[in-house]
Amino acid sequence: MTLTIGLVAGEASGDNLAAGLMAALKSHPAMSGGIRFLGVGGPAMIAQGLEPLASIDELSVNGFKEPILRLPQLWKLYRRLASTFQQENIDAFIGIDFNVFNFLLEGRLKDSGIPTAHYVSPSVYAWRRGRTKRVARSADVIFCLFPFEPVFYADLPVRAIFVGHPLAHEITEADTKADKQQWARKQLGVAQSDVVLAMLPGSRGSEIELMLEPFLQAAEIIQARFAEQNKSVKVVIPCINPAREAQVRKGIECAPQLDIHIHQGQARLALLACDAALVKSGTSTLEAMLLKRPMVVSYRLGYWSHWIARLLVKTPYVAMPNILSNKELVPELLQDQAQPESLAQALLGELENSRSNGEYFQPFANMRKTLEEGELGLGASNTAAQGIVDLLQEKGKL
């Protein structure tokens, strides 16, 4: 019997997550009768056989203002998708991240008797923990990327499954080796003999405005230190798009003495090439950990944003290695602590420790293994696929 699964992803990251899950479902023995995918996604999902009901571009919104301006169109799309899924009598629905829209859609479909799952738990460990109740109302199953997340759903009527993080499967142990670093430096045109500093001030304009200058000033201090040893420092700054690149190019005018290479693209190549990294808190701290790169993590907010964040944020750490280990494995210098001298000294210390301490990266390796396998030891996509199969069997669909 062919099963029909509805899926909605609203962003590129969700498109990739869903594509991995779709591939795992197609290869699962329980799905030998065939499977049909219906919904909204990007090129990766379409390549896996998704029948698109709308373009993913219809869901792509940024910031605070755009979603409000596009609310009528988004509401119309929500109603159309819900109606289509119900008319098609889908066997299950999976919302891929894109929380507000997908929770609304999941809730309506669940109320109509359709099994629902949500892939990627909101960051309830950090702030707004009350959202777990919204998840439980909307989804039968929630797939968590981190091992500490299921406990937040323990007393609620939703099954929380730690599936693992796809980045831990994507970034292999081979990516941490010297030959991959040499390859990355060739791609960037960086000398193998240089001390390479990856500088990741953020992907948003507001983040770059606040973080770029202290990062550059810290790099100047680091450069001066290595100049005493007759070593050259190369600073590599990835920029996610042309707008951010233009902003960074203007910002580096205040540091003409630094040797800076601007790379338009994702942070991965810069992290592969570097000896150490200055990183704005976020997903890049996880990438740096998986690549076994010494790092210092920092973040600055505007005054009122920082004031509000202090009231809302519940986690004692912002760097993912520290959150995962529940202790400060890597330095965090936030807000007023994010001074150039402090950033520079902390990064120099981490670089020295990583070179002199043979056990420095062992906690990184341990966490990578946990994130790669998930609670079933199968990896994120296969564990999530098993969760969907279990849900379908529980609901009498298989």
Buried (B, 14 or more C-beta within 10 A) or exposed (E): EEBBBBBBBBBEBBBBBBBBBBBBBBEBEBBEEEBBBBBBBBEBBBEBBBEBBBEBEBBBBEEEEEEEEBEEEBEEBBEEBBEBBBEBEBBBBBBBBBBEBBBBBBBBBBEEEBBBBBBBBBBBBBBEBEBBBBBBBBBBBBBBBBBEBBEBBEEBEBBBBBBBBBBBBBBEEEBBEEEBBBBBBEEBEBEEEBBBBBBBBBBBEEBBBBBBBBBBBBBBBBBEBBEEEEEEBBBBBBBBEEEBBEBBEEBBEEBEEBBBBBBEEBBBBBBBBBBBBBBBBBBBBBBBBBBBBBBBBBBBBEEEEBEEBEEEBEEEBBBBBBBBBEEEBBBBBBBEBBBBEBBBBBBBEBBEEBEEEEEBBEBBEEBBEBBBBBBBEBBBBBBBBBBBBBBBEEBEBB
